[in-house]
Amino acid sequence: MKRHDLKSLSVDQLWTLHEEVAAVLTKKIIAERAQLERKLRQLKGGVVLNEYDVGKIGRARRPYQQVFPKYRNPAQPSETWAGRGKRPRWLAAQLKSGKTLEDFKIQPPSDRGRRRAQQLPRKQKLRRSTS
């Protein structure tokens, strides 16, 4: 059909043509999808996947480093925040009351304590091997 043919059609005729094209497209898309699913089943060895599983194939989650907490709630020491994402409610309420973020900062262990903790297992291993 040429362009000038479309321009000469009435609105009702154009709408009918639109519905026919949509119906044919729907049938072809369904047939093509069924064919692709058959091929996928052959490749996967008969495992049937739904539309949500197809997008997940081959995607592995990126490994992230563990983020240690930097702030602690003094009223509930089990509530901590690493400083990432949205501030927790307990921290937002305390900041509104006039406290600063530094008031909740977790103090890192001293270098001496950290070095000693790292050295202890080595000394124990040496003692065991010499006995």
N, C-alpha and C positions, 0 to 999 in steps of 0.2 A: 504494500500500500504506500502510495507516495504522500508527501506532506500536504499537497494541495487537496488530496482526497480527504484527509482528516479535517481540514479547515471547512470543507463543504458539508460535513456531517452535522446533524443536529445534536443537541445536548443528550437527548434520550438515546440516540444511536451511539454516541461516544461512551455513555455510561454502560450500555450493553457490551460494547467492545472491551471496556475496562474490566467488567465482570468476567468475560470469557478469558481474557488474558490472565487474570488473577487465578482463575480455576485451573488453567493449563499449567501455570507456574507452580501452583501448589502441588499438583500431581507429580510434576517432574522433580520437584525438590524432595518430596516423600520417597519417590523411587530411587533417587540418587543417594539419599541418606541410608535407605535400606541396603543398597549395594555397598556403600562404604562400611556399614556395620557388619555385613557379611565378610568383607575382606578383613576387617579388624578382628573378628572372631577367629578367622582362619590363622591370622598371625599370632594371636594370643593363645591359641590352642583350645578354643571353645569357651573361654571365659567371657561371660556376658557383662558388659559395663553399662552403667547408666550415664546420663549426660554430665553428671557431676564428677564421676570418676575419670572421664576422658580427659578433662582439663588438668587433673592432678598427676597424670602419668609423666614420669621423667622429671618431676620437680622435687628436688630435695631442699629442705629448709636449711638456710645458711646458718652455720654454727656461730653463736654469739658468745663473747666472753662473759663470765659471771661478773655482775656488778655488785659490789659490796655496799651496804648501807652507809650513808654519810650523816644522817640525822636520826635522832631517837626521841620518842615521846617520853618525857620524864614521868608522867603519870602512869603510862602503860609501857614499860620498857620493851615489850614484845612488838610494839608498833614502830617500824622503822621506815625510812624513805631513802632511796639511793640518789635523789636529786634529779631524777629523770621523769618526764611525763608531768601530769597534773599534780599539783600539791595535794597531799591528803587533807582531809577535813580538820583533823586535830591540829595540824600545822597552820592551816589557813586561819583557824579561830585564834590561835595563840599570836599569830602575827598581827591580826586585827586588834588584839588587846594591847599591843604596844611592844611586844618582845621582838627580838631580831633573830634572824636565821642562825647567827653564830651561837645563840643561847642553846640551840638544839644539836649542834655539831658533835659528832662522836669523836672523841680524842683518839688519834692513832696510837698504837703501842709505841713505847720508846724504842729507839734503835738498839739499846743494850738488851732489852727484853726480847726483841725480835731476833737479834743475833744469837742470843743464848738458846732460844727455842729451836733455831735451825741447827745449832751445834750439838745439842743433846743426843739426838739419834745417832750421829756419827760416832760419838764417844762410846755409846753403849755397844755399837757394832764392833768397835775395836776391842773392847774388853771381852766380848764374847769370843772373838776369834783368837785372842791370845791365850785363853784359858784352856 
